[in-house]
């Protein structure tokens, strides 16, 4: 997992917007200001679930995976982080299974 997942998400939003400006990307997020943006960049703060959801939708990322990874980033407990990692593996596995099934159904 990316060490600073919240910042990684902001970088994805910047790429989607075609900008290199942290501030420009931050202005599109609800309740975001320059101070909060700096704290996220330094790893002192995290995105809210609503902000992460917005980025996931804008960047066509899997919403479930984004929210689980955000929770993994926020938790201080290694046991909780491990449990969330297991949930994430199940989500990724389910998506892969559904994709394979859909592809097989479309094959003549």
C-alpha positions in Angstrom: 0.0 0.0 0.0 1.1 3.6 -0.7 2.5 5.1 2.5 0.5 8.3 2.2 -2.6 7.1 0.5 -4.5 10.4 1.0 -1.8 12.3 -0.8 -1.7 9.6 -3.5 -5.4 10.2 -4.1 -4.8 13.9 -4.5 -2.1 13.2 -7.0 -4.6 11.0 -8.9 -7.0 13.9 -8.9 -4.4 16.3 -10.2 -3.5 13.9 -13.0 -7.2 13.6 -13.9 -7.6 17.4 -13.9 -4.4 17.8 -16.0 -2.8 20.2 -13.4 0.3 20.2 -11.3 -1.2 22.6 -8.8 -1.9 21.1 -5.3 -4.1 24.1 -4.6 -6.2 23.8 -7.7 -6.9 20.2 -6.9 -7.6 21.0 -3.3 -10.2 23.7 -4.2 -12.4 21.0 -5.8 -12.6 19.1 -2.5 -15.2 20.0 0.1 -13.9 21.5 3.4 -10.3 21.6 2.0 -8.0 24.6 2.5 -4.2 25.2 2.0 -3.4 24.3 5.6 -5.2 21.0 5.5 -3.6 20.2 2.1 -0.2 20.8 3.5 -0.9 18.6 6.5 -2.1 15.8 4.1 1.1 16.2 2.1 3.2 15.8 5.2 1.1 12.8 6.4 -0.2 14.7 9.5 -3.8 14.5 8.3 -6.0 12.3 6.1 -8.8 12.9 3.6 -12.3 12.5 4.9 -14.3 9.6 3.5 -16.4 12.1 1.6 -13.3 13.7 0.0 -11.9 10.3 -0.9 -15.3 9.2 -2.4 -15.3 12.3 -4.6 -11.8 11.6 -5.8 -12.7 7.9 -6.5 -15.7 9.0 -8.5 -13.8 11.6 -10.5 -10.8 9.3 -11.2 -12.9 6.1 -11.9 -11.3 4.3 -8.9 -13.1 1.5 -7.1 -15.0 3.2 -4.3 -14.8 0.2 -1.9 -11.1 -0.2 -2.3 -10.5 3.5 -1.8 -12.5 3.7 1.4 -10.9 0.5 2.8 -7.4 1.8 2.0 -8.2 5.2 3.6 -9.4 3.4 6.8 -6.2 1.3 6.7 -4.2 4.6 6.5 -6.0 6.1 9.4 -5.9 3.3 11.9 -3.2 3.1 14.5 -3.9 -0.6 15.3 -1.9 -3.2 13.4 -4.7 -5.8 14.1 -7.3 -3.5 12.5 -5.0 -2.7 9.6 -4.5 -6.4 9.0 -8.2 -7.1 9.1 -8.9 -4.3 6.7 -6.2 -5.7 4.4 -8.1 -9.0 4.4 -11.3 -7.2 3.5 -9.5 -5.4 0.7 -8.2 -8.8 -0.7 -11.8 -10.1 -0.8 -13.0 -7.0 -2.6 -10.2 -7.2 -5.2 -10.9 -11.0 -5.6 -14.6 -10.4 -6.1 -14.0 -7.8 -8.7 -11.6 -10.0 -10.6 -14.1 -12.9 -10.5 -16.9 -10.7 -11.7 -14.7 -9.4 -14.5 -13.7 -12.9 -15.6 -17.3 -14.1 -15.5 -18.5 -11.1 -17.6 -15.7 -11.7 -20.2 -16.6 -15.4 -20.5 -20.3 -14.5 -20.9 -19.4 -12.2 -23.8 -17.2 -14.8 -25.6 -19.1 -16.5 -28.4 
